[in-house]
Structures are given as structure tokens and as C-alpha cells.
Amino acid sequence: MLDLALDADGDLAIVSGDASFVDGADQLRQHLQIRLRFFRAEWFLDENAGVPYFQQIFVKGTPLARVHSVITNEILATPDVSRLLAFSTNFDSRTRKLTVDFAVDSRYGQVNVSGEIL
């Protein structure tokens, strides 16, 4: 499936004045990054879409295992993803940033994703 390409900041990627496109493994990587940055109830047309960060993760005392479970469930619910091959997180308490690194098996082969989601 063809999709509009986004740059590192999440803005529309423009090359020589034209929009860029991604497909295959690059499109799946971008789709996974978007899904993990999408908060539940953020979209008024479907308040059940998105990751339940406020409902389940940003609750005081949430165990790291629960955070991993919520994120991995979102990854596995992504179309074209067949299984999770590797998964790790790093939370920097000073900056309050969560970074994920994972690999999935998909119809495009292995796709690796790494980056800050929160």
C-alpha cells in the first residue's frame, strides 16, 4: 500500500516541491511509528482508536510489564504484522521520554523500528 511519507519530525516530506511516498516495509515502519504516538480518544470520530496512555500507562504506579503489554498489543494489532521478533524499551526518568526498539515479522519480511514514542 502506498502512503504519504513523513519526515523525522512527523511532517509531510516534501522533495523538490512534491510530496514523497512510501510503500512496503518503509510504509509499515511509518505506520507502526504513527500508531504508537496516537493517544486513545485523540480522534473524535473514533474515541476507541489509539494507545490507552492516559487510561492505563500514565497512571501512578503502573508496572513496566503493563506498559510493555499495552505497547506490544498495539504492535501486534497492526495490519501486516504477523509476530514480534524483538522488543525493548528505555525510559529516561530525567527527561520522561520512552524509547522503543523492536522488530516484527511481516508480509514484507523483518521490519525494525526504533525511536521515541513519548
Secondary structure by P-SEA (a helix, b strand, c coil): cbbbbbcccccccccccbbbbbcaaaaaaaaaaaaaaccccccccccccccccccccccccccaaaaaaaaaaaaaaccccccccbbbbbbccccbbbbbbbbbbccccbbbbbcccc
